[in-house]
Amino acid sequence: MSEASGHQDPPASAHEDPRASAHEDPPASARYLPIAEHGLIGDLRSVALVGTNGTIDWYCCPSFDAPSVFASILDADRGGSFELAAAVPARTKQFYFPDTNVLVTRFFTEDGVGEIQDFMPVDGDETEADRHRLIRRVLCVRGSIPFRARVAPRFEYGAQPHTARLHDDMVIFESENLALALTATEPLECDGLDARVDFKLQEGESAVFALDQVSGAIQPRRCPRAEAEALFNSTVAFWRHWLTASQYRGRWREMVHRSALTLKLLTYAPTGAIVAAATTSLPEQLGGERNWDYRYVWVRDAAFCVYALLRLGFTSEAESFMAFAARHITPGDGHPGGPLQIMYGIDGRTDLPERELSHLEGYQGSAPVRVGNAASDQLQLDIYGALIDSVYLYDKWAQPISSDQWDNICGLVDWVCEHWDQPDEGVWETRGGRKNFLYSRLMCWVAIERAIRLATRRGLPADIVRWRDARDTIYRRIMKRCWSPARQAFVQHEDDDVLDAAVLMMPLAKFISPTDPKWLSTLDALTEDLVSDSLVYRYDPNASPDGLRGEEGTFSICSFWYVEALTRAGRLDEARLAFEKMLTYANHLGLYAEEISHTGEQQGNFPQAFTHLSLISAAFNLDRALG
């Protein structure tokens, strides 16, 4: 994903907590939960991360890419959070209510067992949807437990002042650009900045907290216990009904369905956009500079999501993304890098200026914290293949594309025929200079090849002779200049010997037979150089400098690509073992970040669509091969 340079803003003024202690701060690692110690909830407009300690430490309102309200995952002191937990020592466990995105965090104490049920109702009523209600139901299921809550929003990534006041037993938090209302079934206290309450529940008792966006027609409204229970039941019903569309009945049903539910959470219902991840600036390496904002629509990532969801039978999400693409991802926008940008805002906007938030310390001190993404100006030729392949599959598995969509595809393919041989930044968005990357050539071949298939199957008008000439020229160029006799392998870019895990897509994209001798020797070379206990590195930065300092972990999408490549090569025992090992690196809920560190920790933005869509594809194909 993005490895583009940032533009630093002058330090912004941030709210300082007046109760901050004067003694020396504990080490950063003690003030932050591991990235993997989180679950995700959402309402198809925004999401929140809930830690295993009961704290919501990431939430943007009213949308994925809006400024944060809670961001203590990026700065434990200035970011803001919604703390809710047992007020006595407790062990905690976390799970999803079965077949839903309703998250349950349990507290086990000496005197009882309690739990928090966190969810965001998915409401078809637009006015209610604009409330972006976040509900936290607290229950004591055994014995008795004292609880403590502290709600400390910090608006505009902790840079915009706010006030808090009690109004009719509610707390209204107001900043210049956003107002939130907190209601609770327990009496709240307010100090002008935060809200807090201590309360005790006996077995069978419950409490409810609800946080709403309020403005204009959306007035503050309480959430009594009966309403919270009704919303809980309707939210459970929504997710379970959605999941019934899945046609997957294979060996890894629980993991595949959790991945599908996660991808659904990363979709933006108003437009059909699919974001690459829920967060910004979670580091690929602690203390490193590889921190990027992934809350946008990468053409590549979203197109691959369409493939994964279509594979499972979810056609409505594919239809929604196709509508987004038809509205916003069309040729002729005058972008200097080509007719398409590599990424778009969730509303289709093309201007995504990148800046650094220097007042935030970053996760465990891993600055910079970035918002926006300057990689939107890069040239990445592979996106054309990813998009056109998704259109081809949608036409094949869902419903035929329209004549206007075909005209757009023809425009894109004609452009690819003219420009496929340009050097570009490549799939990994490196800053080491443009190169003639194999993967970019491969996906240009896919763009033309899939368009030819579509035209032939549907009898659609196309310049087939020109397209075939370009397709075949790309094929011969890859076979001649991206094959290294010295390495006996296909390599990262033309006329070199550097390996790259992106070439794992060659058999997956049907460019080469998965049992071709050249491919099998490539697979062996990749296994020797880039694979570590089933985990796959993208490339070796020492052999192929990418213009950035520091190192990174193994890239999880590549690890699942590796499983699929082994599967297609007929090495099923190796594939199954590699897949089962990858499953052990998931967090306690079955969620993955972008990368895995050398100690097995999740790294990078979380959860990551790339990882979950490749898990679905690997599971589907391995299942089919195993029979």
C-alpha positions as semicolon CSV with decimal commas, in nm:
position;residue;x (nm);y (nm);z (nm)
1;M;0,000;0,000;0,000
2;S;0,094;0,364;0,015
3;E;0,456;0,459;0,063
4;A;0,431;0,818;-0,053
5;S;0,591;1,119;0,107
6;G;0,398;1,341;0,346
7;H;0,369;1,715;0,401
8;Q;0,409;1,827;0,761
9;D;0,175;2,082;0,914
10;P;0,277;2,309;1,199
11;P;0,188;2,159;1,538
12;A;-0,181;2,185;1,617
13;S;-0,304;2,280;1,960
14;A;-0,439;1,976;2,141
15;H;-0,655;1,930;2,444
16;E;-0,447;1,831;2,743
17;D;-0,620;1,626;3,009
18;P;-0,621;1,844;3,326
19;R;-0,603;1,528;3,536
20;A;-0,283;1,403;3,373
21;S;-0,042;1,291;3,644
22;A;0,284;1,469;3,705
23;H;0,500;1,159;3,748
24;E;0,710;1,016;3,468
25;D;0,512;0,848;3,191
26;P;0,523;0,468;3,168
27;P;0,690;0,321;2,857
28;A;0,487;0,351;2,539
29;S;0,427;-0,023;2,513
30;A;0,255;-0,022;2,856
31;R;0,011;0,251;2,747
32;Y;-0,106;0,078;2,430
33;L;-0,280;-0,252;2,371
34;P;-0,126;-0,467;2,097
35;I;-0,295;-0,393;1,764
36;A;-0,436;-0,746;1,759
37;E;-0,611;-0,696;2,095
38;H;-0,905;-0,523;1,924
39;G;-1,238;-0,605;1,768
40;L;-1,427;-0,406;1,504
41;I;-1,786;-0,282;1,501
42;G;-1,954;-0,055;1,248
43;D;-2,268;0,067;1,073
44;L;-2,152;0,059;0,707
45;R;-2,056;0,425;0,733
46;S;-1,790;0,425;1,000
47;V;-1,625;0,182;1,240
48;A;-1,490;0,167;1,593
49;L;-1,210;-0,042;1,742
50;V;-1,285;-0,190;2,084
51;G;-0,994;-0,318;2,290
52;T;-1,001;-0,634;2,500
53;N;-0,988;-0,398;2,801
54;G;-1,327;-0,253;2,704
55;T;-1,192;0,077;2,569
56;I;-1,300;0,221;2,236
57;D;-0,975;0,378;2,120
58;W;-1,052;0,445;1,753
59;Y;-1,371;0,597;1,613
60;C;-1,426;0,850;1,334
61;C;-1,760;1,025;1,296
62;P;-1,959;1,048;1,075
63;S;-1,759;0,840;0,821
64;F;-1,452;0,623;0,778
65;D;-1,234;0,911;0,665
66;A;-1,376;1,180;0,896
67;P;-1,154;1,320;1,174
68;S;-1,138;1,098;1,480
69;V;-1,340;1,138;1,797
70;F;-1,152;0,861;1,980
71;A;-0,791;0,805;1,873
72;S;-0,605;0,688;2,183
73;I;-0,463;0,408;1,967
74;L;-0,256;0,685;1,804
75;D;-0,191;0,889;2,119
76;A;-0,281;0,749;2,459
77;D;-0,295;1,096;2,617
78;R;-0,430;1,330;2,347
79;G;-0,631;1,101;2,123
80;G;-0,945;1,050;2,331
81;S;-1,124;0,730;2,428
82;F;-1,441;0,570;2,565
83;E;-1,333;0,363;2,865
84;L;-1,578;0,112;3,009
85;A;-1,463;-0,178;3,224
86;A;-1,488;-0,358;3,556
87;A;-1,359;-0,132;3,833
88;V;-1,178;-0,424;3,999
89;P;-0,907;-0,658;3,866
90;A;-1,050;-0,879;3,596
91;R;-0,956;-1,125;3,326
92;T;-1,114;-1,044;2,993
93;K;-1,218;-1,240;2,687
94;Q;-1,371;-1,116;2,367
95;F;-1,581;-1,279;2,095
96;Y;-1,835;-1,195;1,829
97;F;-2,198;-1,282;1,886
98;P;-2,223;-1,578;1,645
99;D;-2,251;-1,485;1,275
100;T;-2,264;-1,111;1,345
101;N;-2,053;-0,799;1,389
102;V;-2,183;-0,751;1,745
103;L;-1,883;-0,765;1,977
104;V;-1,892;-0,905;2,332
105;T;-1,617;-0,830;2,586
106;R;-1,640;-1,038;2,906
107;F;-1,496;-0,953;3,248
108;F;-1,418;-1,228;3,499
109;T;-1,368;-1,099;3,855
110;E;-1,354;-1,255;4,201
111;D;-1,717;-1,165;4,267
112;G;-1,885;-1,215;3,934
113;V;-1,890;-1,219;3,555
114;G;-1,999;-0,928;3,341
115;E;-1,996;-0,835;2,974
116;I;-2,021;-0,543;2,737
117;Q;-2,212;-0,584;2,412
118;D;-2,085;-0,328;2,160
119;F;-2,259;-0,259;1,831
120;M;-2,369;0,011;1,589
121;P;-2,723;-0,036;1,457
122;V;-2,750;-0,066;1,080
123;D;-3,060;0,138;1,008
124;G;-3,238;0,177;0,675
125;D;-3,393;0,504;0,790
126;E;-3,159;0,779;0,664
127;T;-3,226;1,014;0,954
128;E;-3,150;0,744;1,207
129;A;-2,849;0,629;1,004
130;D;-2,710;0,983;1,029
131;R;-2,721;0,948;1,407
132;H;-2,435;0,692;1,382
133;R;-2,547;0,554;1,715
134;L;-2,287;0,359;1,910
135;I;-2,443;0,140;2,181
136;R;-2,269;-0,025;2,474
137;R;-2,487;-0,263;2,681
138;V;-2,334;-0,367;3,013
139;L;-2,466;-0,681;3,181
140;C;-2,384;-0,865;3,501
141;V;-2,442;-1,231;3,428
142;R;-2,312;-1,381;3,756
143;G;-2,259;-1,238;4,105
144;S;-2,198;-0,863;4,123
145;I;-1,945;-0,633;3,957
146;P;-1,857;-0,264;3,996
147;F;-1,801;-0,084;3,663
148;R;-1,638;0,244;3,571
149;A;-1,689;0,453;3,258
150;R;-1,505;0,758;3,128
151;V;-1,605;0,915;2,798
152;A;-1,335;1,152;2,674
153;P;-1,381;1,255;2,311
154;R;-1,106;1,459;2,143
155;F;-1,235;1,612;1,823
156;E;-1,049;1,661;1,491
157;Y;-0,776;1,411;1,579
158;G;-0,739;1,572;1,922
159;A;-0,670;1,918;1,780
160;Q;-1,006;2,095;1,820
161;P;-1,130;2,221;2,161
162;H;-1,471;2,116;2,286
163;T;-1,707;2,166;2,575
164;A;-1,918;1,914;2,766
165;R;-2,235;1,995;2,958
166;L;-2,517;1,811;3,131
167;H;-2,857;1,856;2,968
168;D;-3,162;1,658;3,081
169;D;-2,943;1,383;3,227
170;M;-2,745;1,364;2,901
171;V;-2,396;1,494;2,831
172;I;-2,361;1,704;2,518
173;F;-2,010;1,727;2,374
174;E;-1,974;2,018;2,134
175;S;-1,688;2,121;1,907
176;E;-1,678;2,360;1,615
177;N;-1,759;2,093;1,356
178;L;-1,931;1,812;1,544
179;A;-2,162;1,754;1,841
180;L;-2,222;1,424;2,021
181;A;-2,479;1,331;2,282
182;L;-2,409;1,068;2,548
183;T;-2,704;0,907;2,721
184;A;-2,690;0,643;2,992
185;T;-2,921;0,456;3,224
186;E;-2,679;0,545;3,506
187;P;-2,643;0,906;3,637
188;L;-2,357;1,077;3,452
189;E;-2,110;1,330;3,591
190;C;-1,952;1,598;3,372
191;D;-1,651;1,820;3,439
192;G;-1,682;2,043;3,130
193;L;-1,455;1,818;2,925
194;D;-1,532;1,451;2,993
195;A;-1,816;1,240;3,133
196;R;-1,776;0,964;3,388
197;V;-1,976;0,735;3,610
198;D;-1,913;0,456;3,862
199;F;-2,186;0,201;3,913
200;K;-2,242;-0,151;4,038
201;L;-2,455;-0,422;3,882
202;Q;-2,602;-0,730;4,046
203;E;-2,671;-1,054;3,861
204;G;-2,939;-0,997;3,597
205;E;-2,902;-0,617;3,596
206;S;-2,786;-0,409;3,302
207;A;-2,687;-0,059;3,201
208;V;-2,687;0,113;2,862
209;F;-2,464;0,381;2,713
210;A;-2,541;0,536;2,374
211;L;-2,337;0,793;2,184
212;D;-2,507;0,978;1,898
213;Q;-2,409;1,244;1,649
214;V;-2,657;1,531;1,693
215;S;-2,724;1,826;1,464
216;G;-3,015;1,986;1,285
217;A;-3,293;1,731;1,251
218;I;-3,105;1,478;1,464
219;Q;-3,193;1,567;1,820
220;P;-3,054;1,402;2,135
221;R;-3,256;1,096;2,230
222;R;-3,228;0,861;2,523
223;C;-3,171;0,490;2,477
224;P;-3,362;0,304;2,749
225;R;-3,292;-0,062;2,817
226;A;-3,588;-0,186;2,616
227;E;-3,484;0,015;2,309
228;A;-3,122;-0,102;2,342
229;E;-3,240;-0,463;2,354
230;A;-3,460;-0,413;2,049
231;L;-3,171;-0,254;1,859
232;F;-2,942;-0,537;1,968
233;N;-3,189;-0,792;1,831
234;S;-3,240;-0,605;1,503
235;T;-2,863;-0,565;1,454
236;V;-2,806;-0,936;1,516
237;A;-3,085;-1,016;1,270
238;F;-2,936;-0,782;1,006
239;W;-2,594;-0,949;1,010
240;R;-2,731;-1,302;1,022
241;H;-2,964;-1,231;0,731
242;W;-2,678;-1,081;0,532
243;L;-2,463;-1,387;0,592
244;T;-2,729;-1,624;0,460
245;A;-2,629;-1,520;0,107
246;S;-2,297;-1,702;0,149
247;Q;-2,261;-2,017;-0,058
248;Y;-1,942;-2,129;0,117
249;R;-1,978;-2,464;0,294
250;G;-1,612;-2,562;0,312
251;R;-1,367;-2,664;0,582
252;W;-1,287;-2,315;0,708
253;R;-1,639;-2,175;0,724
254;E;-1,590;-1,978;1,045
255;M;-1,276;-1,798;0,924
256;V;-1,416;-1,736;0,577
257;H;-1,740;-1,592;0,713
258;R;-1,554;-1,373;0,962
259;S;-1,349;-1,239;0,672
260;A;-1,666;-1,175;0,472
261;L;-1,829;-0,994;0,766
262;T;-1,513;-0,783;0,802
263;L;-1,512;-0,689;0,434
264;K;-1,877;-0,590;0,466
265;L;-1,788;-0,362;0,760
266;L;-1,535;-0,189;0,533
267;T;-1,801;-0,095;0,277
268;Y;-1,954;0,253;0,272
269;A;-2,325;0,200;0,214
270;P;-2,415;0,546;0,074
271;T;-2,186;0,505;-0,230
272;G;-2,079;0,139;-0,250
273;A;-1,715;0,229;-0,185
274;I;-1,488;-0,028;-0,015
275;V;-1,203;0,107;0,198
276;A;-0,866;-0,064;0,226
277;A;-0,862;-0,062;0,608
278;A;-1,037;0,092;0,905
279;T;-0,744;0,296;1,039
280;T;-0,461;0,533;0,960
281;S;-0,095;0,530;1,061
282;L;-0,074;0,202;1,250
283;P;0,293;0,124;1,185
284;E;0,435;-0,147;0,963
285;Q;0,735;-0,134;1,196
286;L;0,739;0,008;1,549
287;G;0,936;0,331;1,542
288;G;0,948;0,332;1,161
289;E;0,810;0,580;0,909
290;R;0,593;0,338;0,710
291;N;0,266;0,476;0,849
292;W;-0,012;0,544;0,601
293;D;-0,381;0,637;0,581
294;Y;-0,581;0,348;0,435
295;R;-0,935;0,484;0,482
296;Y;-0,982;0,530;0,108
297;V;-1,089;0,329;-0,196
298;W;-0,792;0,169;-0,370
299;V;-0,910;0,054;-0,711
300;R;-0,698;-0,260;-0,675
301;D;-0,812;-0,354;-0,325
302;A;-1,178;-0,286;-0,393
303;A;-1,171;-0,483;-0,717
304;F;-1,015;-0,781;-0,540
305;C;-1,286;-0,750;-0,273
306;V;-1,548;-0,779;-0,544
307;Y;-1,386;-1,104;-0,660
308;A;-1,380;-1,248;-0,306
309;L;-1,741;-1,154;-0,229
310;L;-1,867;-1,278;-0,565
311;R;-1,691;-1,609;-0,500
312;L;-1,904;-1,648;-0,187
313;G;-2,227;-1,538;-0,353
314;F;-2,255;-1,178;-0,230
315;T;-2,365;-1,004;-0,549
316;S;-2,524;-0,690;-0,401
317;E;-2,187;-0,560;-0,273
318;A;-2,035;-0,616;-0,616
319;E;-2,330;-0,435;-0,775
320;S;-2,287;-0,140;-0,538
321;F;-1,916;-0,113;-0,613
322;M;-1,983;-0,134;-0,987
323;A;-2,222;0,158;-0,944
324;F;-1,950;0,349;-0,756
325;A;-1,702;0,270;-1,033
326;A;-1,948;0,379;-1,304
327;R;-2,001;0,713;-1,128
328;H;-1,648;0,792;-1,018
329;I;-1,387;0,561;-1,174
330;T;-1,431;0,646;-1,541
331;P;-1,193;0,737;-1,822
332;G;-1,139;1,095;-1,927
333;D;-1,087;1,256;-1,588
334;G;-0,768;1,422;-1,710
335;H;-0,547;1,275;-1,440
336;P;-0,178;1,309;-1,535
337;G;-0,105;0,945;-1,448
338;G;-0,377;0,807;-1,673
339;P;-0,755;0,787;-1,698
340;L;-0,780;0,634;-1,348
341;Q;-0,643;0,740;-1,014
342;I;-0,512;0,457;-0,798
343;M;-0,741;0,561;-0,513
344;Y;-1,049;0,772;-0,445
345;G;-1,232;0,908;-0,145
346;I;-1,536;0,716;-0,023
347;D;-1,751;0,981;-0,193
348;G;-1,552;0,953;-0,516
349;R;-1,338;1,264;-0,460
350;T;-0,993;1,263;-0,619
351;D;-0,816;1,519;-0,403
352;L;-0,663;1,340;-0,102
353;P;-0,395;1,578;0,028
354;E;-0,156;1,418;0,275
355;R;-0,044;1,587;0,597
356;E;0,120;1,491;0,922
357;L;-0,046;1,541;1,262
358;S;0,264;1,635;1,458
359;H;0,073;1,679;1,788
360;L;0,001;1,302;1,803
361;E;0,281;1,071;1,914
362;G;0,166;0,773;1,707
363;Y;0,101;0,415;1,815
364;Q;0,363;0,331;2,080
365;G;0,547;0,647;1,979
366;S;0,562;0,551;1,609
367;A;0,528;0,891;1,443
368;P;0,440;1,032;1,199
369;V;0,062;1,013;1,208
370;R;-0,064;1,085;0,857
371;V;-0,406;1,169;0,718
372;G;-0,471;1,183;0,347
373;N;-0,253;0,995;0,102
374;A;-0,012;1,146;-0,148
375;A;0,023;0,813;-0,331
376;S;-0,300;0,905;-0,511
377;D;-0,079;1,083;-0,766
378;Q;0,128;0,774;-0,848
379;L;0,115;0,576;-1,169
380;Q;0,026;0,213;-1,103
381;L;-0,062;0,031;-1,420
382;D;-0,180;-0,286;-1,246
383;I;-0,507;-0,122;-1,135
384;Y;-0,651;-0,154;-1,486
385;G;-0,622;-0,531;-1,477
386;A;-0,770;-0,554;-1,128
387;L;-1,069;-0,339;-1,221
388;I;-1,144;-0,499;-1,558
389;D;-1,108;-0,848;-1,412
390;S;-1,367;-0,760;-1,147
391;V;-1,600;-0,626;-1,419
392;Y;-1,551;-0,947;-1,620
393;L;-1,635;-1,163;-1,316
394;Y;-1,933;-0,946;-1,225
395;D;-2,068;-0,984;-1,578
396;K;-2,009;-1,361;-1,559
397;W;-2,134;-1,439;-1,207
398;A;-2,379;-1,159;-1,124
399;Q;-2,543;-0,973;-1,413
400;P;-2,444;-0,840;-1,757
401;I;-2,281;-0,498;-1,758
402;S;-2,450;-0,207;-1,935
403;S;-2,357;-0,058;-2,272
404;D;-2,221;0,253;-2,099
405;Q;-2,001;0,038;-1,877
406;W;-1,871;-0,145;-2,184
407;D;-1,788;0,186;-2,352
408;N;-1,586;0,281;-2,044
409;I;-1,406;-0,054;-2,045
410;C;-1,317;-0,008;-2,412
411;G;-1,172;0,335;-2,335
412;L;-0,959;0,189;-2,056
413;V;-0,837;-0,104;-2,267
414;D;-0,746;0,124;-2,556
415;W;-0,543;0,337;-2,311
416;V;-0,368;0,028;-2,172
417;C;-0,278;-0,086;-2,524
418;E;-0,102;0,250;-2,572
419;H;0,067;0,285;-2,232
420;W;0,138;-0,060;-2,085
421;D;0,513;-0,032;-2,143
422;Q;0,567;0,273;-1,920
423;P;0,769;0,235;-1,599
424;D;0,557;0,294;-1,288
425;E;0,564;0,287;-0,907
426;G;0,418;-0,063;-0,901
427;V;0,177;-0,249;-0,677
428;W;0,378;-0,175;-0,360
429;E;0,384;0,203;-0,422
430;T;0,758;0,223;-0,363
431;R;0,956;0,544;-0,356
432;G;1,270;0,396;-0,511
433;G;1,185;0,530;-0,856
434;R;0,969;0,401;-1,139
435;K;1,061;0,064;-1,287
436;N;0,931;-0,179;-1,545
437;F;0,764;-0,405;-1,291
438;L;0,652;-0,754;-1,395
439;Y;0,334;-0,727;-1,190
440;S;0,229;-0,409;-1,371
441;R;0,287;-0,578;-1,708
442;L;0,102;-0,888;-1,590
443;M;-0,208;-0,694;-1,488
444;C;-0,207;-0,494;-1,813
445;W;-0,217;-0,832;-1,986
446;V;-0,511;-0,926;-1,759
447;A;-0,694;-0,603;-1,849
448;I;-0,677;-0,676;-2,221
449;E;-0,729;-1,052;-2,196
450;R;-1,042;-1,024;-1,980
451;A;-1,187;-0,757;-2,207
452;I;-1,133;-0,986;-2,506
453;R;-1,310;-1,271;-2,322
454;L;-1,600;-1,043;-2,232
455;A;-1,637;-0,910;-2,585
456;T;-1,624;-1,259;-2,731
457;R;-1,873;-1,412;-2,487
458;R;-2,121;-1,127;-2,515
459;G;-2,061;-1,044;-2,882
460;L;-1,975;-0,686;-2,789
461;P;-1,806;-0,448;-3,034
462;A;-1,429;-0,417;-2,983
463;D;-1,103;-0,366;-3,170
464;I;-1,016;-0,731;-3,112
465;V;-0,725;-0,740;-3,359
466;R;-0,548;-0,449;-3,189
467;W;-0,622;-0,584;-2,841
468;R;-0,485;-0,929;-2,926
469;D;-0,166;-0,780;-3,070
470;A;-0,108;-0,578;-2,752
471;R;-0,191;-0,875;-2,528
472;D;0,050;-1,104;-2,708
473;T;0,325;-0,842;-2,712
474;I;0,297;-0,805;-2,333
475;Y;0,312;-1,182;-2,290
476;R;0,628;-1,215;-2,495
477;R;0,789;-0,918;-2,320
478;I;0,730;-1,073;-1,977
479;M;0,857;-1,413;-2,084
480;K;1,169;-1,265;-2,240
481;R;1,272;-0,978;-2,011
482;C;1,123;-1,073;-1,673
483;W;1,271;-1,423;-1,667
484;S;1,611;-1,453;-1,502
485;P;1,819;-1,747;-1,625
486;A;2,054;-1,688;-1,330
487;R;1,776;-1,719;-1,071
488;Q;1,567;-1,959;-1,278
489;A;1,273;-1,745;-1,178
490;F;1,045;-1,465;-1,286
491;V;1,166;-1,147;-1,117
492;Q;1,042;-0,814;-0,983
493;H;1,117;-0,602;-1,287
494;E;1,271;-0,630;-1,631
495;D;1,639;-0,714;-1,681
496;D;1,720;-0,783;-1,315
497;D;1,747;-1,071;-1,068
498;V;1,541;-0,938;-0,774
499;L;1,255;-1,157;-0,650
500;D;0,910;-1,022;-0,561
501;A;0,612;-1,204;-0,409
502;A;0,379;-1,017;-0,646
503;V;0,475;-1,268;-0,917
504;L;0,266;-1,522;-0,722
505;M;-0,026;-1,373;-0,912
506;M;0,101;-1,514;-1,245
507;P;-0,077;-1,852;-1,219
508;L;-0,365;-1,702;-1,018
509;A;-0,436;-1,462;-1,306
510;K;-0,409;-1,753;-1,555
511;F;-0,109;-1,598;-1,728
512;I;0,099;-1,914;-1,690
513;S;0,017;-2,275;-1,614
514;P;0,061;-2,344;-1,240
515;T;0,264;-2,653;-1,336
516;D;0,481;-2,488;-1,603
517;P;0,847;-2,576;-1,530
518;K;0,943;-2,207;-1,531
519;W;0,671;-2,136;-1,279
520;L;0,761;-2,428;-1,052
521;S;1,125;-2,314;-1,039
522;T;1,001;-1,961;-0,961
523;L;0,791;-2,098;-0,677
524;D;1,096;-2,279;-0,539
525;A;1,306;-1,963;-0,561
526;L;1,040;-1,758;-0,380
527;T;1,012;-2,028;-0,112
528;E;1,385;-2,017;-0,054
529;D;1,429;-1,638;-0,049
530;L;1,104;-1,478;0,069
531;V;0,916;-1,739;0,275
532;S;0,960;-1,779;0,651
533;D;0,750;-2,053;0,813
534;S;0,470;-2,005;0,556
535;L;0,489;-1,625;0,592
536;V;0,590;-1,432;0,281
537;Y;0,786;-1,106;0,251
538;R;0,693;-0,880;-0,039
539;Y;1,055;-0,829;-0,144
540;D;1,396;-0,768;0,010
541;P;1,447;-0,391;0,055
542;N;1,823;-0,445;0,066
543;A;1,818;-0,605;-0,278
544;S;1,553;-0,369;-0,414
545;P;1,566;-0,033;-0,229
546;D;1,220;0,122;-0,193
547;G;1,327;0,471;-0,082
548;L;1,215;0,428;0,280
549;R;1,399;0,370;0,604
550;G;1,343;0,066;0,823
551;E;1,212;-0,282;0,765
552;E;0,870;-0,440;0,754
553;G;0,703;-0,765;0,845
554;T;0,573;-1,038;0,619
555;F;0,285;-0,929;0,399
556;S;-0,023;-1,135;0,473
557;I;-0,189;-1,111;0,131
558;C;0,130;-1,259;-0,015
559;S;0,116;-1,544;0,237
560;F;-0,235;-1,635;0,119
561;W;-0,129;-1,593;-0,247
562;Y;0,148;-1,843;-0,168
563;V;-0,109;-2,091;-0,036
564;E;-0,311;-2,053;-0,354
565;A;-0,005;-2,090;-0,578
566;L;0,093;-2,412;-0,395
567;T;-0,266;-2,533;-0,433
568;R;-0,275;-2,473;-0,807
569;A;0,065;-2,639;-0,844
570;G;-0,081;-2,954;-0,687
571;R;0,131;-2,930;-0,371
572;L;-0,173;-2,973;-0,150
573;D;-0,004;-3,094;0,169
574;E;0,227;-2,792;0,167
575;A;-0,063;-2,560;0,083
576;R;-0,284;-2,691;0,361
577;L;-0,006;-2,671;0,620
578;A;0,082;-2,315;0,512
579;F;-0,286;-2,216;0,531
580;E;-0,337;-2,367;0,875
581;K;-0,022;-2,190;0,997
582;M;-0,152;-1,859;0,863
583;L;-0,474;-1,908;1,059
584;T;-0,271;-1,923;1,382
585;Y;-0,152;-1,567;1,319
586;A;-0,508;-1,427;1,324
587;N;-0,614;-1,248;1,639
588;H;-0,861;-1,395;1,888
589;L;-1,152;-1,287;1,666
590;G;-1,010;-1,405;1,335
591;L;-0,897;-1,057;1,226
592;Y;-0,574;-0,961;1,049
593;A;-0,373;-0,644;1,003
594;E;-0,162;-0,589;0,692
595;E;0,160;-0,753;0,811
596;I;0,302;-0,993;1,071
597;S;0,621;-0,913;1,262
598;H;0,910;-1,152;1,313
599;T;0,765;-1,230;1,658
600;G;0,418;-1,304;1,516
601;E;0,250;-0,973;1,612
602;Q;0,001;-0,794;1,389
603;Q;0,149;-0,482;1,224
604;G;0,004;-0,208;1,008
605;N;-0,351;-0,085;0,962
606;F;-0,621;-0,305;1,107
607;P;-0,821;-0,488;0,998
608;Q;-0,694;-0,500;0,641
609;A;-0,924;-0,582;0,350
610;F;-0,635;-0,717;0,140
611;T;-0,561;-0,991;0,394
612;H;-0,921;-1,099;0,441
613;L;-1,009;-1,112;0,071
614;S;-0,700;-1,324;-0,001
615;L;-0,790;-1,558;0,286
616;I;-1,131;-1,613;0,123
617;S;-0,976;-1,687;-0,216
618;A;-0,715;-1,924;-0,073
619;A;-0,973;-2,112;0,134
620;F;-1,213;-2,142;-0,160
621;N;-0,951;-2,279;-0,398
622;L;-0,782;-2,506;-0,145
623;D;-1,122;-2,651;-0,048
624;R;-1,204;-2,722;-0,411
625;A;-0,866;-2,888;-0,470
626;L;-0,895;-3,106;-0,159
627;G;-1,239;-3,223;-0,273
